[in-house]
């Protein structure tokens, strides 16, 4: 089980390293392994931040929908009285 998880994590890290190296190549700069690691780390952090933002947006949307439904329910109750 742990071996499969480790393999999956390595595959993900390799993908980020590949993306980082491609970005550095596109820029046409001289780079070394440390540069690839730094850019890959930045890409990983950016993706995690985007994921957190997406989760927060979903939470806000759900809260807004609940508040709107509560408001509509209140209006319906007032109309019935």
N, C-alpha and C positions, 0 to 999 in steps of 0.2 A: 504494500500500500504506500509506504513512505517513498519507496523507490520510484513508483509511478509519478507521485506528486513531485518529487525532485526532478524527474525527467521533464515534466510539464513546465515547471518553473524555469529550468535551464532553457527550454525551447522558447519561452516568452522572452527571457533575457537576451537570447541570441537574436531574436527578431528586433528588439530594441537596439542592440548593438549594430545590426545590419542597417537599420534606418539611420542611426547616428552616423555611421560611416558613409552612407550614401549622401547625407546632407553635407558632410565635410567635403566630400569629393565634388559635389555641385558647387560649393563655394570656391573650389580651386586653391585651397590653402594647404600648406604642409601640416600634417597632423601626426600624432603618435597614439599609442594605446590609451594614454591618460586622457587625451582629448575625446576619443571615442567613448570612454567610460563617463566622462563629464557630460557630454551631450546626451548619451543614453539615459543617465540619471535625470537630467532635465526633462527629457521626453516622458519618462516614467512618472515623475512628479506632476507634470502637466496633465497627464492622463488621469492620475488619481484625483487631482483637483477638479477636473472636468466631471469625473464620476460623482464626486461629493456635491458639486453644484447641481448636477442632474437630480440627485436624491433630494436635495433641499428644495429644488423647484417642484418636484413631485409632491413633497410634503406640504409646501405652500399651496399648491393647486388643490390638494385634498382638503386642507383646512378652509380654503376659500369656498370650495364647493359646499362643505358642511355649513359654513356661515350663511351662504346664500340660501341653502335649503331651509335653514332655521328662520331666516328672514321671511321667506315665502310662506312657511308654515304659520308664522305670526300674522302675516297679512291675511291669510285664509281664515285663521281663527277670528280675527277682527271682523272680517266680512260676514262670517256666520252669526255673529252676535247681534 
